[in-house]
């Protein structure tokens, strides 16, 4: 946890929701949601953070909170809805030097070598309260789950508690290496201890491609 925590960020985003009222009129209102991200790289001008696409989709205003509780604005760099992955970027010039000295790029593990029964740790911004740590085991590998859009995802299944806000955070091994990106849990009164993470080995190729995209400029609040 000590090794991985400086690489994990909390993500807060503001998004506009369209809803029809009782009379069929469309009304727009803004809502805030929270998620997590993993620092995976940087270029000449930006720090690059991996997260889930569903954490940032539709957002108009993104804020990243680093491990020292410093808040910095961020912008979407690239998204892949089919794999539920995204890269967001923070300008290096916006990060104070004191914060920069306390954060680091995550060390990637090899999810292909993960074993059922292996102990794992999930880190993320659970319920938007800030970073929290849960511990469990790899329950299953190559677990195929179909999402609401009919897309089949292949996950690492874990019984480490994954709660709203954990999405986009890290599933790490006991050496502090990232082996998965926490993506979902099965939520039901009958279900206990079924969380899912995108294996990092399959995610890396997509993330590498998203890192090369042109960063979308943050939406002007006045527009």
N, C-alpha and C positions, 0 to 999 in steps of 0.2 A: 504494500500500500504506500509506504514511504517513497518507493521508486516511481510508482505510477501516478500518484496524486498530482504532482506538478504538471502533468500532461493532460489532465482532465479539466474541462471548463463547463460551467453552467450556461445555458442559452435561454434567453427570454425573448420572445417575439410578440409583436403586435400584428394581428391580422384582422382583415375586414370580412365579416360574415354577412351573407345575404339571406334574409328570411322573409317568407310571406306571412302577413298578418291574417286575421280572421276574415277580412274583406278582400283578400287576394292581392293586396298591395305589397310591393317589395320594399323592405326596409333594410338598411345597412347599419350595422353597428360594429364597433371594434372590441376585440377581446384579446387578452394576453394568455399565452401558454408558455410552458417551460419544457426544456429538454436538456440534453447533455451533448458534449462533443469531446473529441480526442485530437490533440495537437499532433499532426502527422508530417508537417514539413514547413518550409518557408522558401520564398524566393527573394529577389533583391529588395522588394518593397513590402511584402506581405507575409504574415503568419497564416498558415493554412490549417484548417480544422475540419475533421471528418465528423459527420453526424448522419442521422436518418433524414431522408427526403421529407417524410411526414412531419418532422419537427419544424422545418422551415418553409414548407409549401404554403404559398399564399401570404407570406409575411410581408409587411410594409416597413417594419422597423425591427432590426435585430440588435441585441446587446449580448455580449459575451462577458462572463464574470470569471476571472482567473482564480487560481488557488489562493492568492493573497487578498481576495475579495475586491479587486479592482475591476470596475465596469468599463468596457470599451465597446464602441459601436462596431458592427460587422456588416458585411455584404455577402450575398450569395455569389459564388464563383461558378459552380456547376451542379446540376442535379440529374439523377437517374431514377425515375419513378418506378421502373420495372424491378430494380434491385433494392429500392428504398434507401439509396445512398445519396449523400450530398457533400460538397465541400463549400465551406464559407471562409471568408478571408477578413483578417484584421490588418489594417495598415500598421507597419512597424513603427512609423512616426507617431502613431497614437498611443503606443505602449510605453509607459514610463520606464526608465532604465532600472529602477528598483524592482518593478514587476518582472521585467525581462530577465533579471538575474535569478528569479525564483521559479520560472517556468521552464519547461523543456519539451523537446519532441519525444513522443512515446517510442518505446522499444517494441518492435513488432515480433511476435512469436510465430510459430508454425502450427496452424490449426490442423494441418494434415496429420500431425503426430499426436493430437489430443486423444485421450483414452477415456472410455466410459469408466466412471468411478474416480476419475482424477479430481482433486479438489480445485475449485476455482473461486474467484472473488469478483463481484460486480461493484463498480463504482459509478455513481451518477447522482444527478440533482433530483432525488426522489421527492415528488409532490411540490417541487419548487422551493423547498426549505434550505437547499444547499447540498453540498456533497455528502453522501452517506455511503457506507460500505456494508455489503451483505456477502455472506459466505455460503457456499454449497458445493455440489459436485456436478460433474458432467453426467447427465441422466441418459442421454442418447446422442448419437452422431447421425448426420445425414437425415434428420427428421424433416419430412416434407409437409409443409402447411400451405393450404390454398387461401389467399387473402380475399377480401370482399370484391376485388376486381377480377377474380378468377385466375390470378397469377400464382404459380407454384413457387414457393421459396424453400430453399434447403438450409436448415438451421442446426446449430448446436443447441440441444435442449439441456437446461440446467434447473436445479431446484433452488439456486440462490434467488432470493426475493428480488423481482424486477417490478417496480411500481411506476405509475405515471410520472414522467419527468426523467426516469432512468434512460429513456430512449436516446440512442446516440452515444451513450457512455460505454465504458470499457468492460469487457470480461477478460480478466487477466489470470495467468497461471501464478504459482507460488514464487516464481522468480521475478514477477512484476512485468512480464511480457504480455502484450495485448494479443489474445487469441480469437477475440470476437467483438462485434459491435452489438450491444444490447438493442433489440428491436421490438420485442413484443412479449406479452404474457397472455395466457388464457385466463380470462377473468370470469369467474362464475362462483356462486356459493358452494358448488359441488367440487370445485377444482382447487387444489392446493399444490404449490410448488412446481408450476410448469411455466418456465420462462424460456425465451428463445433469443439466440444471438446469431448474427450473420458471421460465418467463419471468416477470419481475417485473410486467409490465403486466397479465397475466391473474391473477396472485396478489394484486394490491393490493386488488381489490374484496372478495375473500374475507377477507383479513387485516383490512381495515377493519371488516368485520362481526364478526369474532372479537374485536376490541378492545373491543367494547361489551358482551361477555358478562360475567356476574358471576364473579369469580374464585373458584375452588374452594378452600376452606380446606385448608391442608396437613393430611395425615392425622396424627392424634395417634399418636406412636410407642408410647404405652402401650396403645392400643386394638387 
